[in-house]
Amino acid sequence: MTFAATPPPRSRPPQRSRARRFLPLGVAAWVVLEIWLLTLVADAAGGLTVLLLLVAGVVAGGYVIKRAGRRAWKNLTGSMQPGGGPAASGASAEGEPKSSGSGNTLPMLGGLLLMFPGLLSDAAGLLCLFPPTRKLLHRRAERLLTRQVRYTPGGLGDAFQQARMHQQDGKVVQGEVIREDEQPSPRRDDPQLPR
């Protein structure tokens, strides 16, 4: 006689977050809206105009990404130099302090959005490139990341916090914090000696 294993009790499947639930719907709505706007522009100005707009977006986006990539490479090689260079010292070549929002993430995202075919993505890409809105988006994203990411040692929040730390001379001091108010715990691998 054989006995079958009893099936485990059915549990509810894990809940999907709102973002995962509505993201496909949002992407589909974005694509439909992009196509609708392109057809409206094609009806008003002609198909050749739409084609030229799309090609211009790809060329401009490629230029922006290439320029931001070169700037990122220049900053990286400058920070690897023994003197640290202007990128590591926190000042530009003219001696003025570098702004905190001078990263390359938003310009690269803006270039990518310009390369994506559509008028809404072009407008969003231009918002990432325009300096006042870029600063606003940078501050907003930084606030969102610091609020949502938990700071666990070795986690993403810890890496984000370390990436935000700035030193004027660009030096990083490796070390360990030892609190004197805590009693050192006895080592477990050492045998206790009789007294």
GIFENVEN-V879658 format. One line per field, one symbol per residue. ss: DSSP state (H for helix, E for strand, - for the rest). phi: phi as a letter, one per 20 degrees, with the letter a starting at -180 (. if undefined). A space follows every 50 residues. Layout:
ss = ???
phi = ???
This chain:
ss = -----------------HHHHHHHHHHHHHHHHHHHHHHHHHHHH-HHHH HHHHHHHHHHHHHHHHHHHHHHHHHHHHHH----HHHHH-E-----E--- ----HHHHHHHHHHH---HHHHHHHHHHH-HHHHHHHHHHHHHHHHHH-- -----HHHHHHHHH-------------------------------
phi = .ddeffffffdffffefffffeffffffffffffffffffffffdoffff fffffffffffffffffffffffffffffefgfnmffeencefeneffff eefdfffffffffffffqefffffffffefgffffffffffffffffeee edgneffffffffefcdfeneddfacedeefeefeffeeeffefd
